[in-house]
Amino acid sequence: MAAASDLERCLRLLNSSTSDNEVFAGLLLVTRIAKANELNAETRRRIFDAVGFKFLDRLLNTDVAPEGCAAHVFRSLALSVLSCFATDKDLVTSPQMIEKIPLFCEIVSLAVERSDSDLVSMAGDCLECLVAMSLETKTRMELIQRGAVPCLVKRACNGCDVSLGILIRLASSEEEEASRLYSNHSSVILELINHLAVKFKEDQTVAKFDLCDHLTILLQQQLILSLPITDPWPSNIKHALDSIFRSKIAGVYCRRALALASSVTNCLGLDWTITRREKTDDEFFKLLFYRTSVETRMILDGKCVEELLERDKEASILYSLLEHYVTFLVTMENALIGAETIGQIHTGLRDCLADVVAFLADVDSSDSRDAMMESPLVSMSVRLLGSWIAEETVALQESVIALIPFLVELGKKSLIDTRFLLPGLCHLSADDKARKRLVETDCLDMLVTYFYHASDSLEKSNETEASLVTCCGVLLNFCVLEAALVADGDQFARLLERIQHLLPMLNNEHPVLRANCVTLSTMILRHRHHYREEKRLLFDLIVEFIGSACEFDAEKCALSARVASFWSDIEELWFLAGKVSKRRRGFELLLGH
């Protein structure tokens, strides 16, 4: 360790210097007395304050070197000093440091183009400064906006792990920063993804899994959806993952590979797992599902609830993939694969979902159920189960009906869980046995409460509108099949009040939701005969809805162009509202015409 007295003499020399030569001499003395990592933060800061940014700026801008010295000697010294003090948060985030980002990037880029040892050394110092900046929230966005990303990608594609580390850190940062990274630099990020995908395919060492992790992070940003998918990266990733899944690799390595598969699937759907040639090849599609289902059942089978709750991160990856397979089977995409494969996937999904239902039942019966209900794994399990029962109405039906009280209780505690359940509730509310259980557990209160809260945030998300439409569908089932509840239940009085408030605000941007609300209110009013005032207030809106779908001339009534684009979404609602309301004279005239 350097003697304190020696350092103090150097500091006095620096502070009393009257020329750049004296500062230069004092700085050299400091480098001989102590290394930067041997000095505490306070001493480093005192040294830097004595040197100052102005002196370093003059060194950086001096083109003439002393005779016999390297051409970049002054610039090299200045960069060395800056890198030594890059551990000081205040210095790294200072305006003087931030304004040097373009210079750092210029030197890093030049070092790639020229085989100059001095430039390589200077680039190393610049990278240390850029690394320090990438660690600070205040300067990460500056790196993205001041041109650091293209030069870092260029360096990373030439084998620089430090540059790659900075880029991965930027992609992993706060949502706003990561979004700006992808929107400002989409083409070079795609270049990096393609580069890493090739290396991932070719590498046969344990480093393959580091590349796997890097790609998982780069591809987890949904903004990657805006990038062209004609590039070879999906094919190269598929080739590498196929090799991993066919090997005996298991445990954490297999889960890292599945995490990458999940990221790619979130970007591209499952279509990337199927090869289209003269004959469709779905082997990787089946292999990925097999690995996913095995890992899911290994997590869920035979473990206590407390242990399972600690593995929510692993489960989220697997659940995401399983949800994609559920969706795949009910869309036209399943025409790409044979009936035998569809049957195998369905059986595997049923077995996995049986374990999910068993897990939720165990949580329900646990002594610590109230605390466990707030676990992310419970919410994720509800989401996966919701996607399953939204499409599969027979398999596991009895187990799901037995779980309804717990699911409704979860929904009352969390609007998110309610949203996950809504598609499945459309089917459950149409089944007599399941609907009876829903009524017994006061599911209507949960639905009406969700409708209230979701309609308050309607303008913030298209997803909210879709959920409200689904919620209306569930409530319509109760209106049609449980008339007594509609006539006397307080929930429907609250709902009618909310719809009456909401309808005037539903403009042409929400035609399908408006149609659902009008039809739902029509059904409620049909049963609540004593609500004459509400009938009067809503009548004009209902007439408008029925009439908006029609265009009249002297000879015929035709479908209005205003509703043509979404007619398939509201056709049944239109006829239902008209049928229910045709006793009113206005509707008789309209429908009669």
C-alpha positions as CSV (number, residue, x, y, z in Angstrom):
1,M,0.0,0.0,0.0
2,A,1.2,3.5,-0.8
3,A,2.3,5.6,2.2
4,A,-0.2,8.3,3.0
5,S,2.5,10.9,3.2
6,D,3.7,10.2,-0.4
7,L,0.2,10.5,-1.7
8,E,-0.3,13.8,0.2
9,R,2.8,15.2,-1.4
10,C,1.5,14.2,-4.8
11,L,-1.8,15.8,-4.1
12,R,-0.1,19.0,-3.0
13,L,1.9,19.1,-6.2
14,L,-1.2,18.6,-8.3
15,N,-3.2,21.3,-6.4
16,S,-0.4,23.8,-6.6
17,S,0.6,23.2,-10.2
18,T,0.6,26.2,-12.6
19,S,1.1,24.4,-15.9
20,D,0.1,21.3,-17.7
21,N,3.6,20.0,-17.4
22,E,3.4,20.1,-13.6
23,V,0.0,18.4,-13.6
24,F,1.5,15.8,-16.0
25,A,4.5,15.2,-13.7
26,G,2.2,14.9,-10.6
27,L,0.0,12.4,-12.4
28,L,2.9,10.2,-13.3
29,L,4.1,10.3,-9.7
30,V,0.7,9.1,-8.5
31,T,0.7,6.2,-11.0
32,R,4.1,5.1,-9.7
33,I,3.2,5.4,-6.0
34,A,-0.1,3.5,-6.1
35,K,-2.5,1.6,-8.4
36,A,-6.1,2.8,-8.7
37,N,-7.5,-0.3,-7.1
38,E,-5.4,0.3,-4.0
39,L,-6.9,3.7,-3.3
40,N,-10.2,4.2,-1.6
41,A,-13.0,6.2,-3.2
42,E,-12.3,9.4,-1.3
43,T,-8.6,9.5,-2.3
44,R,-9.4,8.7,-5.9
45,R,-11.8,11.5,-6.0
46,R,-9.3,13.9,-4.5
47,I,-6.7,13.0,-7.2
48,F,-9.2,13.4,-10.0
49,D,-10.4,16.8,-8.7
50,A,-6.8,17.9,-8.6
51,V,-6.3,16.8,-12.2
52,G,-9.7,18.0,-13.6
53,F,-11.6,17.3,-16.7
54,K,-10.2,20.4,-18.5
55,F,-6.6,19.0,-18.3
56,L,-7.8,15.6,-19.6
57,D,-9.7,17.3,-22.4
58,R,-6.6,19.1,-23.5
59,L,-4.7,15.8,-23.5
60,L,-7.5,14.2,-25.6
61,N,-7.4,17.0,-28.1
62,T,-3.6,17.2,-28.5
63,D,-2.5,15.8,-31.8
64,V,1.2,16.5,-31.6
65,A,3.2,14.0,-29.5
66,P,6.7,14.7,-28.1
67,E,9.6,13.4,-30.2
68,G,10.2,9.7,-29.7
69,C,6.7,9.1,-28.2
70,A,3.8,7.2,-29.7
71,A,1.4,9.3,-31.8
72,H,-1.4,8.9,-29.3
73,V,0.5,9.2,-26.1
74,F,-1.5,12.1,-24.6
75,R,-4.8,10.7,-25.6
76,S,-3.8,7.3,-24.3
77,L,-2.8,8.8,-21.0
78,A,-6.1,10.7,-20.7
79,L,-8.2,7.6,-21.5
80,S,-6.1,5.6,-19.0
81,V,-6.9,8.1,-16.3
82,L,-10.6,8.2,-17.1
83,S,-10.8,4.4,-17.0
84,C,-9.0,4.3,-13.6
85,F,-11.6,6.6,-12.1
86,A,-14.6,5.0,-13.9
87,T,-15.6,3.3,-10.6
88,D,-16.6,6.7,-9.2
89,K,-20.4,6.9,-9.8
90,D,-20.5,10.7,-9.7
91,L,-17.7,11.0,-12.3
92,V,-19.2,8.3,-14.6
93,T,-22.5,10.1,-14.7
94,S,-21.2,13.6,-15.0
95,P,-22.0,15.7,-18.1
96,Q,-18.2,15.9,-19.0
97,M,-18.0,12.0,-19.1
98,I,-21.3,11.6,-21.0
99,E,-20.2,14.0,-23.7
100,K,-17.2,11.7,-24.3
101,I,-19.3,8.7,-25.4
102,P,-19.0,9.5,-29.1
103,L,-15.2,9.7,-28.7
104,F,-15.1,6.4,-26.8
105,C,-17.2,4.8,-29.6
106,E,-14.9,6.2,-32.3
107,I,-11.8,4.7,-30.8
108,V,-13.5,1.4,-30.2
109,S,-14.6,1.2,-33.8
110,L,-11.1,2.2,-35.1
111,A,-9.5,-0.6,-33.1
112,V,-11.7,-3.1,-35.0
113,E,-10.6,-1.7,-38.3
114,R,-6.8,-1.3,-37.6
115,S,-4.3,-3.7,-36.2
116,D,-2.7,-1.0,-34.0
117,S,-1.6,-2.1,-30.5
118,D,-1.9,1.5,-29.1
119,L,-5.4,1.7,-30.5
120,V,-6.3,-1.6,-29.0
121,S,-5.1,-0.5,-25.6
122,M,-7.0,2.8,-25.8
123,A,-10.1,0.9,-26.9
124,G,-9.8,-1.2,-23.8
125,D,-9.8,1.9,-21.6
126,C,-12.8,3.2,-23.5
127,L,-14.7,0.0,-23.0
128,E,-14.0,0.2,-19.3
129,C,-15.6,3.6,-19.2
130,L,-18.6,2.3,-21.3
131,V,-19.0,-0.7,-18.9
132,A,-19.1,1.7,-16.0
133,M,-21.8,3.8,-17.7
134,S,-23.9,0.7,-18.5
135,L,-24.0,-0.1,-14.8
136,E,-25.7,3.2,-14.0
137,T,-29.4,3.9,-14.8
138,K,-28.6,7.6,-15.5
139,T,-26.2,6.8,-18.3
140,R,-27.6,3.7,-19.9
141,M,-30.1,5.7,-22.0
142,E,-27.2,8.1,-22.9
143,L,-25.3,5.1,-24.4
144,I,-28.3,4.2,-26.5
145,Q,-29.0,7.7,-27.7
146,R,-25.4,8.8,-28.4
147,G,-24.4,6.0,-30.8
148,A,-22.7,3.5,-28.6
149,V,-24.8,0.5,-29.8
150,P,-23.6,0.2,-33.4
151,C,-19.9,0.3,-32.4
152,L,-20.5,-2.2,-29.6
153,V,-22.3,-4.6,-31.9
154,K,-19.4,-4.3,-34.4
155,R,-16.9,-5.1,-31.7
156,A,-19.1,-7.9,-30.2
157,C,-19.3,-9.5,-33.7
158,N,-15.5,-9.5,-33.8
159,G,-15.3,-11.5,-30.6
160,C,-15.3,-8.8,-27.8
161,D,-17.0,-10.3,-24.8
162,V,-16.9,-6.9,-23.0
163,S,-18.9,-5.2,-25.7
164,L,-21.3,-8.1,-25.7
165,G,-21.7,-7.8,-22.0
166,I,-22.6,-4.1,-22.3
167,L,-25.2,-4.9,-24.9
168,I,-26.8,-7.7,-22.9
169,R,-27.0,-5.3,-19.9
170,L,-28.7,-2.7,-22.0
171,A,-31.2,-5.3,-23.3
172,S,-31.9,-6.4,-19.7
173,S,-32.4,-2.9,-18.4
174,E,-35.6,-0.9,-17.6
175,E,-38.5,-1.2,-20.1
176,E,-38.1,2.3,-21.5
177,E,-34.3,1.9,-22.0
178,A,-34.7,-1.6,-23.6
179,S,-37.5,-0.3,-25.9
180,R,-35.4,2.6,-27.1
181,L,-32.5,0.2,-27.7
182,Y,-34.7,-1.9,-30.1
183,S,-36.5,1.0,-31.7
184,N,-33.3,3.1,-32.4
185,H,-31.0,0.2,-33.4
186,S,-33.2,-2.6,-34.7
187,S,-31.0,-3.4,-37.7
188,V,-27.7,-3.8,-35.7
189,I,-29.5,-5.7,-32.9
190,L,-30.7,-8.1,-35.6
191,E,-27.2,-8.4,-36.9
192,L,-26.0,-9.3,-33.4
193,I,-28.8,-11.9,-33.0
194,N,-27.8,-13.5,-36.3
195,H,-24.2,-13.6,-35.3
196,L,-24.9,-15.2,-31.9
197,A,-27.3,-17.7,-33.5
198,V,-24.5,-18.9,-35.8
199,K,-22.1,-19.3,-32.9
200,F,-24.8,-21.0,-30.9
201,K,-25.2,-23.5,-33.6
202,E,-21.5,-24.2,-34.1
203,D,-20.2,-24.1,-30.6
204,Q,-19.8,-27.5,-29.0
205,T,-18.4,-26.4,-25.6
206,V,-20.1,-25.4,-22.4
207,A,-19.9,-21.8,-23.7
208,K,-22.8,-22.8,-25.9
209,F,-25.1,-22.2,-22.9
210,D,-23.7,-18.7,-22.3
211,L,-24.7,-17.9,-25.9
212,C,-28.1,-19.5,-25.2
213,D,-28.6,-17.1,-22.2
214,H,-27.5,-14.1,-24.3
215,L,-30.0,-14.9,-27.1
216,T,-32.8,-15.5,-24.5
217,I,-32.3,-12.0,-23.2
218,L,-32.0,-10.4,-26.7
219,L,-35.2,-12.2,-27.9
220,Q,-37.3,-11.6,-24.8
221,Q,-38.1,-8.1,-25.9
222,Q,-41.4,-8.1,-27.8
223,L,-40.2,-5.3,-30.0
224,I,-38.2,-8.0,-31.8
225,L,-41.5,-8.7,-33.5
226,S,-41.0,-5.6,-35.6
227,L,-37.8,-7.1,-37.1
228,P,-37.8,-9.2,-40.2
229,I,-37.9,-13.0,-39.6
230,T,-36.6,-14.0,-43.0
231,D,-33.1,-14.0,-41.5
232,P,-31.5,-17.3,-40.7
233,W,-31.4,-16.9,-36.9
234,P,-34.6,-18.9,-36.1
235,S,-33.3,-21.8,-38.2
236,N,-29.8,-21.7,-36.6
237,I,-31.3,-21.6,-33.1
238,K,-33.7,-24.5,-33.9
239,H,-30.7,-26.6,-35.1
240,A,-28.8,-26.0,-31.9
241,L,-31.7,-26.6,-29.6
242,D,-32.6,-29.8,-31.5
243,S,-29.1,-31.1,-30.8
244,I,-29.4,-30.1,-27.1
245,F,-32.8,-31.7,-26.6
246,R,-31.7,-35.0,-28.3
247,S,-28.7,-35.3,-26.0
248,K,-28.7,-36.5,-22.4
249,I,-28.3,-33.0,-21.1
250,A,-30.8,-32.3,-18.3
251,G,-31.3,-30.1,-15.3
252,V,-30.3,-26.5,-15.4
253,Y,-28.8,-26.8,-18.9
254,C,-32.0,-28.2,-20.3
255,R,-34.0,-25.4,-18.6
256,R,-31.7,-22.7,-20.1
257,A,-32.3,-24.2,-23.5
258,L,-36.1,-24.2,-22.9
259,A,-35.9,-20.5,-21.8
260,L,-34.5,-19.7,-25.2
261,A,-37.1,-21.8,-26.9
262,S,-39.8,-19.9,-24.9
263,S,-38.3,-16.5,-26.0
264,V,-38.3,-17.4,-29.6
265,T,-41.8,-18.8,-29.4
266,N,-43.1,-15.6,-27.7
267,C,-41.7,-13.7,-30.7
268,L,-42.7,-16.0,-33.5
269,G,-45.3,-18.5,-32.2
270,L,-44.7,-22.2,-32.7
271,D,-44.5,-21.9,-36.5
272,W,-40.7,-21.7,-36.3
273,T,-40.6,-25.2,-34.8
274,I,-42.1,-26.7,-38.0
275,T,-40.2,-27.1,-41.3
276,R,-42.1,-26.9,-44.5
277,R,-40.6,-28.7,-47.4
278,E,-42.3,-31.2,-49.7
279,K,-43.3,-33.0,-46.6
280,T,-43.9,-31.1,-43.3
281,D,-41.4,-32.0,-40.6
282,D,-42.8,-31.6,-37.1
283,E,-40.2,-33.6,-35.2
284,F,-38.7,-30.6,-33.4
285,F,-42.3,-29.4,-32.6
286,K,-42.9,-32.7,-30.9
287,L,-39.4,-32.8,-29.3
288,L,-39.9,-29.3,-27.8
289,F,-43.2,-30.3,-26.3
290,Y,-41.9,-33.5,-24.9
291,R,-39.0,-31.7,-23.1
292,T,-41.4,-29.0,-21.9
293,S,-44.0,-31.4,-20.5
294,V,-41.4,-33.6,-18.8
295,E,-39.8,-30.6,-17.1
296,T,-43.2,-29.3,-16.0
297,R,-44.2,-32.6,-14.5
298,M,-40.8,-33.0,-12.8
299,I,-41.4,-29.6,-11.1
300,L,-45.0,-30.3,-10.1
301,D,-44.9,-34.0,-9.3
302,G,-44.5,-35.2,-5.7
303,K,-43.2,-31.9,-4.2
304,C,-44.6,-30.0,-1.2
305,V,-46.4,-26.7,-2.1
306,E,-43.7,-24.6,-0.3
307,E,-41.0,-26.1,-2.4
308,L,-42.9,-25.5,-5.6
309,L,-43.5,-21.9,-4.8
310,E,-39.7,-21.3,-4.9
311,R,-39.5,-22.4,-8.6
312,D,-41.9,-19.9,-10.1
313,K,-39.2,-18.6,-12.5
314,E,-38.7,-22.0,-14.0
315,A,-42.4,-22.7,-14.1
316,S,-43.1,-19.4,-16.0
317,I,-40.9,-20.5,-18.9
318,L,-42.6,-23.9,-19.1
319,Y,-46.1,-22.6,-18.7
320,S,-45.6,-20.0,-21.4
321,L,-44.6,-22.8,-23.9
322,L,-47.5,-25.0,-22.8
323,E,-49.9,-22.1,-23.3
324,H,-48.6,-21.7,-26.9
325,Y,-49.3,-25.3,-27.5
326,V,-52.8,-25.0,-26.2
327,T,-53.4,-22.1,-28.5
328,F,-51.8,-23.8,-31.4
329,L,-54.1,-26.8,-31.2
330,V,-57.3,-24.7,-31.6
331,T,-56.1,-22.5,-34.5
332,M,-55.8,-23.3,-38.2
333,E,-52.1,-23.7,-37.6
334,N,-52.7,-27.3,-36.4
335,A,-53.4,-28.2,-40.0
336,L,-49.6,-28.2,-40.4
337,I,-49.3,-31.4,-38.4
338,G,-51.0,-34.7,-38.5
339,A,-53.9,-36.0,-36.4
340,E,-51.6,-38.4,-34.6
341,T,-49.3,-35.6,-33.4
342,I,-52.4,-33.5,-32.4
343,G,-53.6,-36.4,-30.2
344,Q,-50.2,-36.9,-28.6
345,I,-49.9,-33.2,-27.7
346,H,-53.5,-33.1,-26.4
347,T,-52.8,-36.1,-24.1
348,G,-49.6,-34.5,-22.9
349,L,-51.3,-31.2,-22.2
350,R,-54.1,-32.9,-20.3
351,D,-51.6,-34.7,-18.1
352,C,-49.7,-31.4,-17.4
353,L,-52.9,-29.6,-16.6
354,A,-53.9,-32.3,-14.3
355,D,-50.8,-31.6,-12.3
356,V,-51.5,-27.9,-12.4
357,V,-55.0,-28.5,-11.0
358,A,-53.6,-30.8,-8.3
359,F,-51.1,-28.1,-7.3
360,L,-53.8,-25.4,-7.0
361,A,-55.9,-27.9,-5.0
362,D,-53.0,-28.4,-2.7
363,V,-52.6,-24.7,-2.2
364,D,-56.3,-24.4,-1.4
365,S,-56.0,-27.1,1.3
366,S,-52.7,-25.8,2.8
367,D,-52.6,-24.2,6.2
368,S,-50.8,-21.3,4.6
369,R,-53.2,-20.8,1.8
370,D,-53.8,-17.1,2.3
371,A,-50.1,-16.3,2.0
372,M,-49.6,-18.8,-0.9
373,M,-52.5,-17.3,-2.9
374,E,-50.3,-14.2,-3.6
375,S,-47.5,-16.3,-5.1
376,P,-46.6,-15.6,-8.8
377,L,-46.7,-19.4,-9.4
378,V,-50.4,-19.6,-8.3
379,S,-51.2,-16.7,-10.7
380,M,-49.3,-18.3,-13.5
381,S,-51.1,-21.6,-12.9
382,V,-54.5,-19.8,-13.0
383,R,-53.5,-18.3,-16.4
384,L,-52.4,-21.6,-17.9
385,L,-55.6,-23.3,-16.5
386,G,-57.7,-20.5,-17.9
387,S,-56.2,-21.0,-21.4
388,W,-56.9,-24.7,-21.2
389,I,-60.6,-24.5,-20.0
390,A,-61.2,-21.8,-22.6
391,E,-60.6,-24.4,-25.3
392,E,-61.1,-27.8,-23.7
393,T,-64.6,-28.3,-22.2
394,V,-64.5,-32.0,-21.4
395,A,-61.1,-33.2,-20.1
396,L,-60.5,-32.4,-16.4
397,Q,-64.0,-30.9,-16.1
398,E,-64.9,-32.5,-12.8
399,S,-61.5,-31.5,-11.3
400,V,-62.0,-27.9,-12.5
401,I,-65.5,-27.7,-11.2
402,A,-64.3,-28.8,-7.8
403,L,-61.7,-26.1,-7.9
404,I,-64.2,-23.3,-8.8
405,P,-64.6,-21.9,-5.2
406,F,-60.8,-21.5,-4.9
407,L,-60.6,-19.9,-8.4
408,V,-63.4,-17.4,-7.7
409,E,-61.7,-16.5,-4.4
410,L,-58.5,-15.9,-6.2
411,G,-60.3,-13.7,-8.8
412,K,-61.9,-11.6,-6.0
413,K,-58.4,-10.9,-4.6
414,S,-56.8,-10.2,-8.0
415,L,-58.2,-8.5,-11.1
416,I,-55.3,-10.1,-13.1
417,D,-56.5,-13.6,-12.0
418,T,-60.0,-12.7,-13.0
419,R,-58.8,-11.7,-16.5
420,F,-57.0,-15.0,-16.9
421,L,-60.2,-16.9,-15.9
422,L,-62.6,-15.0,-18.2
423,P,-62.2,-17.1,-21.4
424,G,-62.7,-20.3,-19.4
425,L,-65.7,-18.9,-17.6
426,C,-67.5,-18.5,-21.0
427,H,-67.6,-22.3,-21.2
428,L,-68.1,-23.0,-17.5
429,S,-71.0,-20.6,-17.3
430,A,-72.7,-22.4,-20.2
431,D,-72.5,-25.8,-18.3
432,D,-75.4,-26.4,-15.9
433,K,-73.3,-28.1,-13.2
434,A,-70.4,-25.6,-13.4
435,R,-72.7,-22.6,-13.5
436,K,-74.5,-23.8,-10.4
437,R,-71.1,-23.9,-8.6
438,L,-70.3,-20.4,-9.9
439,V,-73.5,-19.0,-8.6
440,E,-73.0,-20.7,-5.2
441,T,-69.5,-19.1,-4.9
442,D,-70.8,-15.6,-5.8
443,C,-68.9,-15.5,-9.1
444,L,-71.2,-12.7,-10.3
445,D,-69.8,-10.3,-7.7
446,M,-66.3,-11.0,-9.0
447,L,-67.4,-10.4,-12.6
448,V,-69.3,-7.2,-11.9
449,T,-66.4,-5.9,-9.8
450,Y,-64.0,-6.7,-12.6
451,F,-66.3,-4.9,-15.1
452,Y,-66.2,-1.8,-13.0
453,H,-62.5,-1.6,-12.6
454,A,-61.6,-2.7,-16.2
455,S,-63.9,-0.1,-17.7
456,D,-62.1,2.6,-15.8
457,S,-58.9,1.8,-17.6
458,L,-60.4,1.1,-21.0
459,E,-58.4,3.6,-22.9
460,K,-55.1,2.3,-21.7
461,S,-55.0,-1.1,-23.3
462,N,-56.5,-3.1,-26.2
463,E,-56.2,-6.1,-24.0
464,T,-58.6,-4.5,-21.5
465,E,-61.3,-4.0,-24.2
466,A,-60.9,-7.7,-25.2
467,S,-61.3,-8.8,-21.6
468,L,-64.4,-6.6,-21.1
469,V,-66.0,-8.1,-24.2
470,T,-65.3,-11.6,-22.8
471,C,-66.7,-10.5,-19.5
472,C,-69.9,-9.4,-21.2
473,G,-70.1,-12.9,-22.8
474,V,-69.9,-14.6,-19.5
475,L,-72.6,-12.3,-18.0
476,L,-74.8,-12.8,-21.0
477,N,-74.8,-16.6,-20.2
478,F,-76.1,-15.8,-16.8
479,C,-78.7,-13.5,-18.2
480,V,-80.0,-16.2,-20.5
481,L,-79.7,-19.2,-18.2
482,E,-80.3,-17.7,-14.7
483,A,-83.2,-15.3,-15.2
484,A,-84.2,-15.2,-11.6
485,L,-80.7,-13.9,-10.6
486,V,-81.1,-11.1,-13.2
487,A,-84.5,-10.1,-11.9
488,D,-83.6,-9.9,-8.2
489,G,-79.8,-9.8,-7.9
490,D,-78.1,-6.7,-6.7
491,Q,-75.1,-7.4,-8.9
492,F,-77.1,-6.8,-12.1
493,A,-78.5,-3.6,-10.7
494,R,-74.9,-2.4,-10.2
495,L,-74.0,-3.7,-13.7
496,L,-76.8,-1.9,-15.3
497,E,-75.8,1.3,-13.6
498,R,-72.3,1.0,-14.8
499,I,-73.3,0.2,-18.4
500,Q,-75.6,3.2,-18.4
501,H,-72.6,5.3,-17.4
502,L,-70.2,3.7,-19.9
503,L,-72.3,3.5,-23.1
504,P,-72.2,7.3,-23.9
505,M,-68.4,7.1,-23.7
506,L,-68.1,4.2,-26.1
507,N,-67.4,5.9,-29.4
508,N,-66.7,4.4,-32.8
509,E,-63.4,3.1,-31.6
510,H,-65.1,0.4,-29.4
511,P,-68.0,-0.9,-31.6
512,V,-67.8,-4.5,-30.5
513,L,-67.7,-3.6,-26.8
514,R,-70.6,-1.2,-27.4
515,A,-72.6,-3.9,-29.0
516,N,-72.0,-6.3,-26.1
517,C,-72.9,-3.7,-23.6
518,V,-76.2,-2.8,-25.4
519,T,-77.2,-6.4,-25.7
520,L,-76.3,-7.1,-22.1
521,S,-78.3,-4.1,-20.9
522,T,-81.2,-5.2,-23.1
523,M,-81.2,-8.7,-21.5
524,I,-81.1,-7.2,-18.0
525,L,-84.0,-4.8,-18.7
526,R,-86.1,-7.6,-20.1
527,H,-86.0,-9.3,-16.7
528,R,-86.0,-6.3,-14.4
529,H,-89.5,-5.1,-15.1
530,H,-89.6,-2.5,-12.3
531,Y,-86.7,-0.6,-13.8
532,R,-88.8,1.7,-16.0
533,E,-86.5,4.7,-15.7
534,E,-83.5,2.7,-16.8
535,K,-85.5,1.4,-19.7
536,R,-86.4,4.8,-20.8
537,L,-82.8,6.1,-20.6
538,L,-81.4,3.1,-22.5
539,F,-84.1,2.8,-25.1
540,D,-82.6,5.3,-27.5
541,L,-79.2,3.7,-27.3
542,I,-80.6,0.3,-28.0
543,V,-82.6,1.6,-31.0
544,E,-79.4,3.2,-32.3
545,F,-77.5,-0.1,-32.0
546,I,-80.2,-2.0,-33.9
547,G,-80.5,0.7,-36.5
548,S,-76.8,1.3,-37.1
549,A,-76.4,-2.1,-38.8
550,C,-79.0,-1.3,-41.5
551,E,-79.1,0.9,-44.5
552,F,-82.5,1.4,-46.0
553,D,-83.7,2.4,-49.5
554,A,-87.1,2.1,-51.2
555,E,-86.7,-1.6,-52.0
556,K,-84.5,-3.3,-49.4
557,C,-82.7,-3.2,-46.1
558,A,-78.9,-3.9,-46.4
559,L,-76.0,-4.3,-44.0
560,S,-74.5,-0.9,-43.2
561,A,-70.9,-0.3,-44.4
562,R,-70.2,1.2,-40.9
563,V,-70.5,-2.3,-39.3
564,A,-69.3,-4.5,-42.2
565,S,-65.7,-4.8,-40.9
566,F,-66.8,-6.2,-37.5
567,W,-70.2,-7.6,-38.3
568,S,-69.1,-11.2,-37.6
569,D,-68.3,-10.1,-34.0
570,I,-71.7,-8.5,-33.3
571,E,-74.1,-10.4,-35.6
572,E,-75.4,-12.7,-32.9
573,L,-75.6,-9.9,-30.4
574,W,-77.6,-7.8,-32.9
575,F,-80.2,-10.5,-33.5
576,L,-80.4,-11.2,-29.7
577,A,-81.0,-7.6,-28.8
578,G,-83.6,-7.2,-31.5
579,K,-85.4,-10.4,-30.5
580,V,-85.5,-9.5,-26.9
581,S,-86.7,-5.9,-27.6
582,K,-89.1,-6.5,-30.5
583,R,-92.2,-6.1,-28.3
584,R,-91.4,-2.4,-28.1
585,R,-93.1,-0.4,-30.9
586,G,-89.9,1.2,-32.1
587,F,-88.2,-2.2,-32.5
588,E,-91.3,-3.7,-34.2
589,L,-91.2,-0.9,-36.8
590,L,-87.4,-1.2,-37.3
591,L,-87.3,-5.0,-37.5
592,G,-90.5,-5.1,-39.6
593,H,-88.9,-2.8,-42.2
